[in-house]
Amino acid sequence: MSFTKKFYISDTHFGHTNILAMQPRHFASIEQHDELLVQSWNSVVGDDDIVYHLGDFAMALHERADYVRYVFSRLRGRKHLIVGNHDVDSRGDVHETLLSLDWERPPTGFRFTDDGGLRVVMSHYAQRAWQGHLRGAVHFYGHAHGHLAPYGLSRDVGVDMSDVAYTPRTFAELTRSMKLDVYVKGTR
Protein backbone atom coordinates (compact mmCIF):
# COMPACT_ATOMS: atom_id res chain seq x y z
CA MET A 1 0.00 0.00 0.00
CA SER A 2 1.37 3.42 -0.93
CA PHE A 3 1.30 6.46 1.31
CA THR A 4 -0.35 9.55 -0.19
CA LYS A 5 1.80 12.67 0.13
CA LYS A 6 0.83 16.32 -0.22
CA PHE A 7 2.96 18.75 -2.21
CA TYR A 8 2.86 22.51 -2.74
CA ILE A 9 4.16 24.69 -5.57
CA SER A 10 3.39 27.96 -7.33
CA ASP A 11 4.27 30.06 -10.37
CA THR A 12 5.29 27.40 -12.86
CA HIS A 13 4.29 29.75 -15.72
CA PHE A 14 4.28 26.93 -18.28
CA GLY A 15 4.60 28.36 -21.80
CA HIS A 16 5.44 31.89 -20.55
CA THR A 17 8.47 32.92 -22.61
CA ASN A 18 8.84 36.32 -20.92
CA ILE A 19 9.21 34.75 -17.45
CA LEU A 20 12.72 33.65 -18.46
CA ALA A 21 13.94 37.26 -18.47
CA MET A 22 11.63 38.67 -15.80
CA GLN A 23 12.86 36.59 -12.84
CA PRO A 24 15.43 35.63 -14.32
CA ARG A 25 15.15 31.94 -14.92
CA HIS A 26 18.32 30.70 -16.60
CA PHE A 27 17.07 28.50 -19.42
CA ALA A 28 17.80 28.60 -23.15
CA SER A 29 14.10 28.31 -24.03
CA ILE A 30 10.68 28.06 -22.43
CA GLU A 31 10.50 24.47 -23.64
CA GLN A 32 13.70 23.64 -21.71
CA HIS A 33 12.24 25.41 -18.65
CA ASP A 34 8.97 23.53 -18.89
CA GLU A 35 10.65 20.18 -19.43
CA LEU A 36 12.77 20.63 -16.29
CA LEU A 37 9.60 21.54 -14.33
CA VAL A 38 7.78 18.43 -15.59
CA GLN A 39 10.76 16.17 -14.80
CA SER A 40 11.25 17.73 -11.36
CA TRP A 41 7.53 17.41 -10.58
CA ASN A 42 7.37 13.78 -11.63
CA SER A 43 10.57 12.91 -9.75
CA VAL A 44 8.81 13.47 -6.40
CA VAL A 45 5.05 13.21 -7.05
CA GLY A 46 3.34 9.83 -7.32
CA ASP A 47 0.12 9.18 -9.23
CA ASP A 48 -2.00 9.20 -6.06
CA ASP A 49 -0.23 12.12 -4.37
CA ILE A 50 -1.93 15.50 -3.99
CA VAL A 51 -0.38 18.65 -5.46
CA TYR A 52 -1.64 22.10 -4.52
CA HIS A 53 -0.64 24.56 -7.23
CA LEU A 54 -0.91 28.08 -5.84
CA GLY A 55 -1.47 29.91 -9.08
CA ASP A 56 0.07 31.07 -12.33
CA PHE A 57 0.06 27.58 -13.75
CA ALA A 58 0.52 28.61 -17.38
CA MET A 59 0.57 31.55 -19.76
CA ALA A 60 -0.62 32.13 -23.33
CA LEU A 61 -3.73 30.12 -22.55
CA HIS A 62 -5.55 30.98 -25.79
CA GLU A 63 -2.58 30.73 -28.14
CA ARG A 64 -1.09 27.58 -26.61
CA ALA A 65 -4.12 25.75 -25.19
CA ASP A 66 -3.05 22.41 -26.68
CA TYR A 67 0.44 22.84 -25.25
CA VAL A 68 -0.98 23.64 -21.78
CA ARG A 69 -3.19 20.53 -21.94
CA TYR A 70 -0.19 18.45 -23.04
CA VAL A 71 1.97 19.68 -20.14
CA PHE A 72 -0.85 19.13 -17.64
CA SER A 73 -1.40 15.56 -18.90
CA ARG A 74 2.25 14.74 -18.21
CA LEU A 75 2.18 15.89 -14.56
CA ARG A 76 1.63 13.16 -11.99
CA GLY A 77 -0.69 13.42 -9.03
CA ARG A 78 -4.13 14.70 -8.11
CA LYS A 79 -3.84 18.39 -8.89
CA HIS A 80 -5.63 21.34 -7.23
CA LEU A 81 -5.41 24.90 -8.56
CA ILE A 82 -5.59 27.97 -6.37
CA VAL A 83 -6.14 30.68 -8.97
CA GLY A 84 -3.42 33.23 -9.73
CA ASN A 85 -3.45 36.43 -11.76
CA HIS A 86 -2.26 34.66 -14.94
CA ASP A 87 -4.93 31.97 -14.61
CA VAL A 88 -7.85 34.26 -15.42
CA ASP A 89 -9.25 35.89 -18.54
CA SER A 90 -9.81 39.62 -19.07
CA ARG A 91 -13.05 39.47 -17.03
CA GLY A 92 -11.34 37.84 -14.05
CA ASP A 93 -12.89 34.41 -14.61
CA VAL A 94 -10.75 31.26 -14.55
CA HIS A 95 -9.55 30.78 -18.11
CA GLU A 96 -11.51 28.21 -20.10
CA THR A 97 -8.34 26.28 -20.95
CA LEU A 98 -7.64 25.75 -17.25
CA LEU A 99 -11.26 24.88 -16.55
CA SER A 100 -11.03 22.14 -19.19
CA LEU A 101 -8.21 20.37 -17.34
CA ASP A 102 -8.77 17.40 -15.04
CA TRP A 103 -8.27 19.11 -11.67
CA GLU A 104 -9.14 17.04 -8.59
CA ARG A 105 -11.54 19.83 -7.54
CA PRO A 106 -12.62 22.99 -9.38
CA PRO A 107 -10.06 25.84 -9.27
CA THR A 108 -10.68 28.35 -6.46
CA GLY A 109 -9.16 31.50 -4.97
CA PHE A 110 -8.40 29.85 -1.60
CA ARG A 111 -7.94 26.30 -0.43
CA PHE A 112 -7.49 24.82 3.03
CA THR A 113 -5.99 21.54 4.12
CA ASP A 114 -4.43 19.99 7.20
CA ASP A 115 -0.81 18.90 7.09
CA GLY A 116 1.85 18.26 9.70
CA GLY A 117 -0.79 18.53 12.42
CA LEU A 118 -1.67 22.11 11.44
CA ARG A 119 -4.13 23.96 9.22
CA VAL A 120 -2.68 25.20 5.93
CA VAL A 121 -4.26 28.25 4.27
CA MET A 122 -3.34 28.59 0.60
CA SER A 123 -3.75 31.52 -1.77
CA HIS A 124 -1.85 32.98 -4.67
CA TYR A 125 -1.27 36.23 -2.82
CA ALA A 126 0.60 36.79 0.44
CA GLN A 127 -1.44 37.89 3.44
CA ARG A 128 -0.37 39.54 6.69
CA ALA A 129 -3.27 37.88 8.51
CA TRP A 130 -5.06 34.68 7.48
CA GLN A 131 -7.66 32.34 8.95
CA GLY A 132 -6.20 30.82 12.10
CA HIS A 133 -2.92 32.73 12.04
CA LEU A 134 -3.11 33.36 15.79
CA ARG A 135 -3.67 29.64 16.41
CA GLY A 136 -0.78 28.30 14.36
CA ALA A 137 -2.29 28.01 10.88
CA VAL A 138 0.41 28.11 8.21
CA HIS A 139 -0.02 30.28 5.11
CA PHE A 140 1.50 29.29 1.76
CA TYR A 141 1.41 31.73 -1.15
CA GLY A 142 2.98 32.44 -4.53
CA HIS A 143 3.06 35.49 -6.80
CA ALA A 144 5.94 37.27 -5.04
CA HIS A 145 8.75 35.34 -6.78
CA GLY A 146 10.95 35.59 -3.70
CA HIS A 147 10.60 39.36 -3.31
CA LEU A 148 8.78 39.14 0.05
CA ALA A 149 10.42 37.94 3.24
CA PRO A 150 8.58 35.21 5.17
CA TYR A 151 6.19 36.62 7.76
CA GLY A 152 5.29 34.58 10.85
CA LEU A 153 4.07 31.19 9.69
CA SER A 154 3.77 32.22 6.04
CA ARG A 155 6.03 31.74 3.09
CA ASP A 156 6.36 31.85 -0.69
CA VAL A 157 6.22 28.40 -2.32
CA GLY A 158 7.05 29.60 -5.85
CA VAL A 159 9.30 27.53 -8.08
CA ASP A 160 11.97 30.21 -8.08
CA MET A 161 12.53 30.05 -4.31
CA SER A 162 15.95 28.50 -3.68
CA ASP A 163 14.62 25.75 -1.41
CA VAL A 164 11.77 24.93 -3.81
CA ALA A 165 14.12 24.77 -6.81
CA TYR A 166 11.45 24.12 -9.48
CA THR A 167 10.12 21.07 -7.59
CA PRO A 168 6.88 20.55 -5.63
CA ARG A 169 7.74 20.39 -1.92
CA THR A 170 6.14 18.80 1.13
CA PHE A 171 4.88 20.62 4.22
CA ALA A 172 7.89 19.36 6.21
CA GLU A 173 10.31 20.67 3.60
CA LEU A 174 8.61 24.06 3.35
CA THR A 175 8.27 24.60 7.11
CA ARG A 176 11.68 23.32 8.15
CA SER A 177 12.81 26.77 9.35
CA MET A 178 9.49 27.68 11.02
CA LYS A 179 8.92 27.30 14.75
CA LEU A 180 5.90 24.98 14.58
CA ASP A 181 6.46 22.90 17.72
CA VAL A 182 4.36 25.30 19.82
CA TYR A 183 1.29 24.65 17.67
CA VAL A 184 1.49 21.00 16.59
CA LYS A 185 -0.51 18.16 18.14
CA GLY A 186 -3.62 19.84 19.46
CA THR A 187 -2.07 22.80 21.24
CA ARG A 188 -3.63 25.32 18.90
N, C-alpha and C positions, 0 to 999 in steps of 0.2 A: 504494500500500500504506500502511495506517495503522499508526502506532506505538502499541502498547499501553502505557498508563500505569497506575501504581498510585497509589491514593488511600487516605487514612486519615481516619476520623472516629469520634466516639463521642457517646453521650448525646443522640440526636435526640429521644427521648421523644415520638414521634408519638402524638397522641390524649391526652396527659397534661395535662389542664386545670390541675392544681395546680402544675405546673412553672413556669407563668407567674409565680406569686407567690413561689415558693420560691427562685429564682435571683437576682434577678428577670429575666425575659425580657419585654421591653416590647412586647407585642402586645395588640391588642384582644380577640382570641379565639384558641383553640387552632387553629382552622381557618386563621386568618391566619398563625400561627406555622408550621404544617405546610406551607402553600402556599409560604411563603418558603423553607423548607428544601428542598422538592422543586425549586423553580425554581433555587436556588443549586446544588444537587447536579447537576442536568441542564445547568447552564451550563458546567461544567468536565468532567464525566464523559461519555465516549463509550460507545457500545453494547458495544464489546469491551474497554473498560478494566476494571480490577480495583479493587473498593472493599472495604477491610477496615473493617467496622463493629465497634468495640470495646465493644459492649454498650449496654444500655438503648435498644434500637431503638424500642420502643413501649410503651404502657401501656393498661390496660383491655382486655386481650387477649381476655377472654371476652365482655364487653359490646359491644365494637366490633371483633370479628374481621373482619367484612366491610370495615370502614373500613381496618383495618391491611393487609388484602390489596390493597385499592384503592391505598393509598399506595405499597406495595411495588411493585405492577405499573407504577407511573408512574416509578420510579427507574431511570435508565440504569445500565448496567454489569453486570459479573459480580460478584455480591455474596457476601461471606463474613461470617459472624457469629461474633464472639468473645463468649460469653455474659456478660451482666451480671446484676445482682441483680433487675432488673425484667423479665428475659426468662424467668424460671422460674416454675413453679407452686408451690403450698404445700409440695410434697414436695421441691423443689429440682431438678426435672426441667425441661428446656427446654419451654416452653409449647407445647401442641399447635398453636396458631395459627401460631407461628413455625416449627415443624417442617413445616407444610404449605406454606410458601413455597418458591420456586424458588431456594434458595441454590446457589452454585457447588459448595460442599462442605458436608457436614453441620455445623451449629453446634458449637462446641467451646469449652472454657475457655481454651485458649491456641492461638496460631497463630504460625508462624515463616515468614519470607520473607527474601529477599535484596534489597536495594535500595541504590543509591548506592555499591555496592562493599562493603557491610557487611551483617551479619546483623541482622534486626529481630525482636525478641521482643515479641509483642502479648498483652496481657491487659486485662481490664476494670479490674483493681485495680493500683495503683502498688506497685512492689517496690523495696526498697533494694539487693537483689542479684538478678540474673537470669542465665540461661544466657549465658555469654560476656561478661559485663560487664567482666571484666578484660582481654579481648582486643578491645574496641571494639564489641561488640554494642550496638545502640541499643534502648531499651525505650520503647514507646508504650503509654499507658494512658488510661483514662477515669475515670469515677465521681467524681472529686474536684471537678469543676466549678470549677476554677481556685483551689481552696483550698490546694493543695500547691505549693510552689516546685519547679522542676525540680531534679533530683538527678543529677549526672554526665551520662551520655548517656541520660537518661530525661526524658519530658515528657508532659503531659496533652494529648490531642488532641480534647477535647470541644468541641462546637459553640459553647459559651459562652466559649471562650478568645478573646481579642481578635484574635489573628492567624489563628484558624480562621474566626471570623465566620460561623458557620452554613453553611460550605462545605467539602466534602471537600478535603483538601490533600495535596500530594505530599511525598515524603521530603525533597526539596531545600527546599521551603518550610518544613517543620516542623523541619528541623535547621539552618536558616540561622545561628542564633546558637551552635550547638555547635562545639566544636573537634574536627572529624572528620579533619582532614588527617593526623594521626599514624597513623590506623588504616586509611585507605582504600588500595586497590590492593595487597593481599597482604602488608601489613606487620603484620597481626594475628596 
